[in-house]
Amino acid sequence: MPNCLGRHLEITLFEDRNFQGRSVECSSDRPDFQSQLSRCNSVRVESGCFMLYERPNFQGQQFFLKRGDYPDMQSEGFSTSIKSCRMIPPVSSHTREYRGTSRITLFEDRNFQGRSVEFMDQLRSPEMLSCSVLDGHWILYELPNYRGRQYLLRPGEYRRFSEWGSMSGKVGSLRRATDLY
């Protein structure tokens, strides 16, 4: 599936380290490939950015990967229990020109209540319990300096932190996924 920039986004997940064993190729969202791959010990991202998930249907702990080779997932701090993946589309110059920059609004309370802050670049805030992604794809990190658990936020409304897969509303840092291409 070509993306909006004309490039083909692709990721290959391998059962064994160093790109060996059975493999699964993805060029779009894949909600469940556990019947094709029992574990994931290495990954090659040919192009684009992807979020990997520990459970089917984009659930569980999330792991962001950009273009590159990951010959030993475990030694790099990633889980070897990957069951689904989601493609993160790049921003084209056409998108930026006509729709503006990526925007996200974070709220202090659930259901879009309490104090809110709108961001167009990066953030450092201790806790947000709901958010509305107005445009773009974002990666929310549990800890400052882009560390800790990661959560992919796509355009849409998240009434509570559990809707983006978190166990708490703790936010240490946030950045646009497209900045990582």
C-alpha positions in Angstrom: 0.0 0.0 0.0 1.7 3.2 -1.1 1.6 6.1 1.4 0.8 9.7 0.6 4.4 10.4 -0.2 4.5 7.6 -2.9 6.8 5.3 -0.8 5.8 1.8 0.3 5.7 1.4 4.1 6.9 -2.0 5.2 7.9 -3.9 8.3 9.0 -7.5 8.6 8.9 -9.4 12.0 10.9 -12.5 12.5 10.5 -15.3 15.0 14.3 -15.6 15.7 17.1 -13.2 16.3 19.1 -11.8 13.4 16.2 -12.0 11.0 15.9 -15.8 11.0 13.0 -18.2 11.2 9.4 -17.6 10.1 8.4 -14.1 9.3 5.4 -11.8 8.7 5.5 -8.8 6.5 3.1 -5.8 7.1 2.5 -2.8 4.9 -0.7 -1.7 6.7 -2.4 -2.2 10.1 -2.4 -5.9 11.2 -4.7 -6.5 14.1 -3.7 -10.1 14.7 -0.8 -12.2 13.4 -0.3 -14.5 16.4 -1.3 -17.6 14.3 1.6 -16.8 11.9 4.3 -15.9 14.4 4.7 -17.4 17.9 7.2 -14.8 19.1 9.1 -11.8 17.7 12.9 -11.7 18.3 14.0 -9.4 15.4 12.4 -6.8 13.2 13.4 -5.0 10.0 11.6 -1.7 9.2 12.3 -1.1 5.5 10.5 2.3 5.5 8.1 4.2 7.6 7.2 4.0 11.3 5.1 1.4 13.1 3.7 0.8 16.6 4.0 -2.8 17.7 1.5 -4.2 20.4 1.9 -7.1 22.8 -1.7 -8.3 22.3 -4.0 -8.7 19.3 -6.3 -5.8 18.2 -3.7 -3.1 19.1 -3.9 -3.8 22.8 -1.3 -4.2 25.5 2.1 -2.5 25.8 3.2 -0.6 22.7 6.6 -0.3 21.1 7.5 2.4 18.5 9.9 1.5 15.7 11.2 3.6 12.9 13.2 2.7 9.8 16.1 0.4 10.8 17.2 -3.1 11.8 16.4 -4.5 15.2 18.3 -7.9 15.3 17.6 -8.7 18.9 14.4 -7.2 20.3 14.9 -8.4 23.8 18.4 -6.9 24.2 17.0 -3.6 23.0 14.3 -3.6 25.7 11.4 -4.6 23.5 9.0 -7.5 24.2 9.2 -10.7 22.1 5.5 -11.2 22.5 4.2 -9.0 19.6 0.7 -9.9 18.3 -0.3 -6.8 16.2 1.1 -3.8 14.5 -0.1 -0.4 13.3 1.4 1.7 10.5 1.9 5.4 11.3 1.3 7.4 8.2 3.8 10.1 7.3 2.7 13.7 6.9 2.9 14.9 3.3 3.7 18.4 2.4 0.1 18.5 1.0 -1.3 17.6 4.4 0.7 20.2 6.2 -0.2 22.9 3.6 -3.9 22.4 3.7 -4.7 21.0 7.2 -2.0 22.8 9.3 0.4 21.3 11.7 -0.4 18.3 14.0 -2.5 19.4 17.0 -3.6 17.7 20.2 -5.6 18.9 23.2 -5.1 17.3 26.6 -7.5 17.6 29.5 -6.9 17.4 33.2 -10.1 15.4 33.8 -12.0 12.6 32.1 -14.6 13.3 29.5 -12.8 16.5 28.3 -13.3 18.3 31.5 -11.0 20.5 33.6 -8.1 22.5 32.5 -6.9 21.9 29.0 -3.8 22.5 27.0 -3.4 22.4 23.2 -0.1 21.5 21.8 1.3 21.7 18.3 4.8 20.4 19.0 5.9 18.8 22.2 4.8 18.7 25.8 5.9 18.2 29.4 3.0 17.7 31.7 2.5 15.5 34.8 -0.9 14.0 34.1 -3.8 14.1 31.6 -6.9 12.0 32.0 -8.5 12.6 28.6 -7.4 14.1 25.2 -8.6 15.0 21.8 -6.3 14.5 18.9 -7.3 17.1 16.3 -4.8 16.3 13.7 -1.7 14.1 13.2 -0.4 11.0 15.0 1.3 11.4 18.4 3.4 9.2 20.7 2.8 9.8 24.4 5.5 8.6 26.8 5.0 7.8 30.4 8.3 9.4 31.5 10.2 12.6 30.6 12.7 12.6 27.7 10.7 10.2 25.6 11.2 7.2 27.9 8.9 4.6 29.5 5.8 3.1 28.1 4.6 4.5 24.8 1.1 5.1 23.5 0.1 5.9 19.9 -2.6 8.5 19.7 -4.3 8.8 16.4 -6.9 11.4 15.4 -10.0 11.1 17.6 -11.3 11.5 21.2 -10.0 9.7 24.2 -12.4 10.2 27.1 -10.2 8.4 29.6 -6.6 7.3 29.7 -7.6 3.6 29.3 -8.8 4.4 25.8 -5.2 5.0 24.7 -4.1 1.8 26.5 -2.6 3.3 29.7 -3.1 2.2 33.3 -2.8 5.9 34.5 -2.9 9.4 33.1 0.8 9.9 33.7 2.4 11.8 30.9 6.1 12.6 30.9 6.5 13.6 27.3 4.8 13.7 24.0 5.8 14.2 20.4 4.5 14.0 16.9 5.2 10.5 15.4 5.9 12.2 12.0 8.9 14.0 13.6 10.5 10.6 14.0 10.6 9.7 10.3 
